[in-house]
Amino acid sequence: NILDAKAESVFKISSQYFLKEDVAKFIKNYSSEYKTSYNKFGCVNGDYFDESMCVDFQTYMYQILMKVDRASMAVSLESREPFLDQRIIEYLAQVPSSLKLKNGPKGILKDIVHDFIPKNLLDRPKQGFVPPFEDWLNGDLKNFVDDCSNKDFIEDQGIFCHAEVVKLKKEFYEEKKPGYKLWLFLIFQLWYKQWMINER
């Protein structure tokens, strides 16, 4: 899908875990008219790289900052993110994407600090914030997965096709496929139970 896509669609497609046809089977009464965060932003001067950065600021960045805040506060550490200073963000928003991409990821930053930071620190592999959700799905959350995918609950909910939910569980628990789709389903169910059932 990415290889066949137009430039403006690549970022959206590469950020999806469910193919469009899978979503159509998974969700009852699916409509392709449903909008996501990726539909809310207009392209910045026809530059799709800048648009993808804009979407990241409005979506993914929020998640990362929340994780940093929780992890640091759990050990009584006050964290700061100096590169998110408003003046830096506003300035870099005006820099052409051709310069942002020059010399690879973070090329501008590396050019600035290469005289001050040892090369082995500057060029080391990136470390992400990936929680061990597959261990959780196999362990403490297993009963909750069963509860959220119970046929009576799914049919009463009226959002998902139960056969597709069963298939999703089978892919992870029996076929040992990656569990991110099941994790996304579970996160939605947590939200649904909290805000659509408990708040009634």
MARMARTI-220423 format. One record per residue (C-alpha): residue number from 1; x, y, z; residue in one letter. Coordinates in steps of 0.2 Angstrom, whole numbers, plus 2048, in hexadecimal, padded with zeros to 3 digits. Example, Ala and Ser with C-alpha at 12.3 -4.5 7.8 and 13.67 -1.06 7.14 Angstrom:
BEGIN
+-----+-----+-----+-----+---+
:   k :   X :   Y :   Z : r :
+-----+-----+-----+-----+---+
:   1 : 83E : 7EA : 827 : a :
:   2 : 844 : 7FB : 824 : s :
+-----+-----+-----+-----+---+
This chain:
BEGIN
+-----+-----+-----+-----+---+
:   k :   X :   Y :   Z : r :
+-----+-----+-----+-----+---+
:   1 : 800 : 800 : 800 : n :
:   2 : 80E : 80C : 804 : i :
:   3 : 817 : 808 : 7F3 : l :
:   4 : 807 : 80C : 7EA : d :
:   5 : 802 : 81C : 7F4 : a :
:   6 : 803 : 82E : 7EF : k :
:   7 : 80F : 838 : 7FA : a :
:   8 : 801 : 840 : 804 : e :
:   9 : 7FB : 82E : 809 : s :
:  10 : 80C : 826 : 80E : v :
:  11 : 80D : 82D : 820 : f :
:  12 : 7FB : 828 : 824 : k :
:  13 : 7FD : 816 : 81D : i :
:  14 : 80D : 813 : 825 : s :
:  15 : 805 : 818 : 836 : s :
:  16 : 7F7 : 80B : 834 : q :
:  17 : 7F7 : 7F9 : 83C : y :
:  18 : 7E7 : 7F4 : 834 : f :
:  19 : 7E5 : 7F4 : 821 : l :
:  20 : 7D5 : 7FD : 81B : k :
:  21 : 7CD : 7ED : 815 : e :
:  22 : 7D1 : 7E5 : 827 : d :
:  23 : 7C8 : 7F3 : 82F : v :
:  24 : 7B9 : 7F1 : 824 : a :
:  25 : 7B7 : 7DF : 82A : k :
:  26 : 7BC : 7E3 : 83C : f :
:  27 : 7B0 : 7F1 : 840 : i :
:  28 : 79D : 7EF : 83D : k :
:  29 : 795 : 7FD : 832 : n :
:  30 : 7A6 : 803 : 82D : y :
:  31 : 7A6 : 813 : 822 : s :
:  32 : 7B6 : 819 : 819 : s :
:  33 : 7B0 : 82A : 81E : e :
:  34 : 7B6 : 829 : 82F : y :
:  35 : 7C3 : 836 : 832 : k :
:  36 : 7D3 : 834 : 83D : t :
:  37 : 7E0 : 840 : 843 : s :
:  38 : 7E9 : 83E : 832 : y :
:  39 : 7DA : 846 : 82A : n :
:  40 : 7DA : 856 : 835 : k :
:  41 : 7E9 : 85F : 82E : f :
:  42 : 7EC : 868 : 81E : g :
:  43 : 7FC : 865 : 815 : c :
:  44 : 809 : 873 : 819 : v :
:  45 : 80E : 87B : 809 : n :
:  46 : 80B : 86B : 7FF : g :
:  47 : 819 : 863 : 80A : d :
:  48 : 814 : 852 : 810 : y :
:  49 : 823 : 850 : 81B : f :
:  50 : 81E : 860 : 825 : d :
:  51 : 80C : 859 : 826 : e :
:  52 : 812 : 849 : 82D : s :
:  53 : 81B : 852 : 83B : m :
:  54 : 80C : 85D : 83E : c :
:  55 : 802 : 84D : 841 : v :
:  56 : 80F : 846 : 84C : d :
:  57 : 80F : 855 : 857 : f :
:  58 : 7FC : 854 : 859 : q :
:  59 : 7FC : 841 : 85C : t :
:  60 : 80B : 837 : 85F : y :
:  61 : 815 : 844 : 869 : m :
:  62 : 807 : 845 : 876 : y :
:  63 : 809 : 833 : 879 : q :
:  64 : 81C : 834 : 87B : i :
:  65 : 81B : 843 : 886 : l :
:  66 : 80E : 83A : 891 : m :
:  67 : 81A : 82B : 893 : k :
:  68 : 829 : 835 : 897 : v :
:  69 : 81F : 83F : 8A4 : d :
:  70 : 818 : 830 : 8AD : r :
:  71 : 829 : 826 : 8AC : a :
:  72 : 833 : 835 : 8B3 : s :
:  73 : 826 : 83A : 8C1 : m :
:  74 : 826 : 828 : 8C6 : a :
:  75 : 837 : 82A : 8CD : v :
:  76 : 835 : 83C : 8D2 : s :
:  77 : 83F : 843 : 8C3 : l :
:  78 : 839 : 853 : 8BB : e :
:  79 : 83D : 851 : 8A8 : s :
:  80 : 83F : 85F : 89C : r :
:  81 : 83E : 85E : 889 : e :
:  82 : 849 : 86D : 883 : p :
:  83 : 846 : 869 : 870 : f :
:  84 : 834 : 86C : 873 : l :
:  85 : 836 : 87E : 877 : d :
:  86 : 829 : 889 : 86E : q :
:  87 : 837 : 893 : 866 : r :
:  88 : 840 : 884 : 85F : i :
:  89 : 830 : 87C : 858 : i :
:  90 : 82A : 88D : 850 : e :
:  91 : 83B : 88F : 848 : y :
:  92 : 83D : 87D : 841 : l :
:  93 : 82C : 87E : 83A : a :
:  94 : 832 : 88B : 82E : q :
:  95 : 841 : 881 : 829 : v :
:  96 : 83F : 878 : 818 : p :
:  97 : 83D : 865 : 819 : s :
:  98 : 84B : 863 : 80D : s :
:  99 : 857 : 869 : 81B : l :
: 100 : 84E : 85F : 828 : k :
: 101 : 852 : 84F : 81E : l :
: 102 : 863 : 854 : 819 : k :
: 103 : 871 : 848 : 820 : n :
: 104 : 863 : 83C : 827 : g :
: 105 : 858 : 83D : 837 : p :
: 106 : 85D : 84B : 843 : k :
: 107 : 86A : 851 : 836 : g :
: 108 : 868 : 863 : 83C : i :
: 109 : 86A : 85F : 84E : l :
: 110 : 879 : 854 : 84B : k :
: 111 : 882 : 862 : 841 : d :
: 112 : 87F : 86E : 84F : i :
: 113 : 885 : 862 : 85E : v :
: 114 : 893 : 857 : 855 : h :
: 115 : 8A1 : 862 : 85D : d :
: 116 : 899 : 860 : 86E : f :
: 117 : 893 : 84E : 870 : i :
: 118 : 89D : 83E : 86D : p :
: 119 : 89A : 835 : 85D : k :
: 120 : 896 : 825 : 865 : n :
: 121 : 887 : 82E : 86F : l :
: 122 : 882 : 838 : 85F : l :
: 123 : 880 : 829 : 854 : d :
: 124 : 87A : 81B : 860 : r :
: 125 : 869 : 812 : 85B : p :
: 126 : 859 : 81A : 860 : k :
: 127 : 850 : 813 : 86F : q :
: 128 : 83D : 814 : 86F : g :
: 129 : 82F : 814 : 87C : f :
: 130 : 827 : 803 : 878 : v :
: 131 : 81E : 7FB : 886 : p :
: 132 : 81F : 7E8 : 888 : p :
: 133 : 80C : 7E7 : 883 : f :
: 134 : 80E : 7D5 : 87C : e :
: 135 : 814 : 7CF : 88D : d :
: 136 : 805 : 7D7 : 895 : w :
: 137 : 7F9 : 7D0 : 889 : l :
: 138 : 800 : 7BF : 88D : n :
: 139 : 800 : 7C2 : 89F : g :
: 140 : 7F7 : 7CD : 8AB : d :
: 141 : 7EB : 7D4 : 89D : l :
: 142 : 7E6 : 7C3 : 896 : k :
: 143 : 7D6 : 7C2 : 89F : n :
: 144 : 7D2 : 7D4 : 89B : f :
: 145 : 7D4 : 7D0 : 888 : v :
: 146 : 7C8 : 7C1 : 88A : d :
: 147 : 7BC : 7CD : 893 : d :
: 148 : 7BD : 7DA : 886 : c :
: 149 : 7BB : 7CE : 878 : s :
: 150 : 7AD : 7C4 : 87F : n :
: 151 : 79F : 7C0 : 872 : k :
: 152 : 791 : 7C7 : 87D : d :
: 153 : 79B : 7D7 : 880 : f :
: 154 : 7A0 : 7DA : 86E : i :
: 155 : 78E : 7D7 : 868 : e :
: 156 : 787 : 7E3 : 875 : d :
: 157 : 794 : 7F0 : 870 : q :
: 158 : 78F : 7EF : 85E : g :
: 159 : 7A0 : 7F6 : 857 : i :
: 160 : 7AA : 7E7 : 853 : f :
: 161 : 7A7 : 7D6 : 849 : c :
: 162 : 7AA : 7C9 : 856 : h :
: 163 : 7B1 : 7BC : 84A : a :
: 164 : 7BF : 7C9 : 845 : e :
: 165 : 7C3 : 7CC : 858 : v :
: 166 : 7C5 : 7B9 : 85A : v :
: 167 : 7D0 : 7B9 : 84B : k :
: 168 : 7DB : 7C7 : 852 : l :
: 169 : 7DD : 7BD : 862 : k :
: 170 : 7E1 : 7AD : 859 : k :
: 171 : 7EF : 7B6 : 84F : e :
: 172 : 7F7 : 7BC : 85F : f :
: 173 : 7F5 : 7AE : 86B : y :
: 174 : 7F6 : 79F : 85F : e :
: 175 : 7FF : 7A4 : 84F : e :
: 176 : 80B : 7AF : 859 : k :
: 177 : 809 : 7BE : 84E : k :
: 178 : 80D : 7D0 : 855 : p :
: 179 : 801 : 7D6 : 862 : g :
: 180 : 7FF : 7E8 : 85D : y :
: 181 : 7EE : 7E7 : 855 : k :
: 182 : 7E7 : 7DD : 864 : l :
: 183 : 7EF : 7EB : 86F : w :
: 184 : 7E6 : 7F9 : 866 : l :
: 185 : 7D6 : 7EF : 867 : f :
: 186 : 7D9 : 7EE : 87A : l :
: 187 : 7DD : 800 : 87C : i :
: 188 : 7CD : 805 : 873 : f :
: 189 : 7C3 : 7F9 : 87E : q :
: 190 : 7CB : 800 : 88E : l :
: 191 : 7C5 : 812 : 888 : w :
: 192 : 7B4 : 80B : 883 : y :
: 193 : 7B1 : 803 : 895 : k :
: 194 : 7B7 : 813 : 89E : q :
: 195 : 7AE : 820 : 894 : w :
: 196 : 79F : 818 : 88B : m :
: 197 : 79A : 80C : 899 : i :
: 198 : 7A0 : 812 : 8A9 : n :
: 199 : 79B : 824 : 8A5 : e :
: 200 : 789 : 820 : 8A0 : r :
+-----+-----+-----+-----+---+
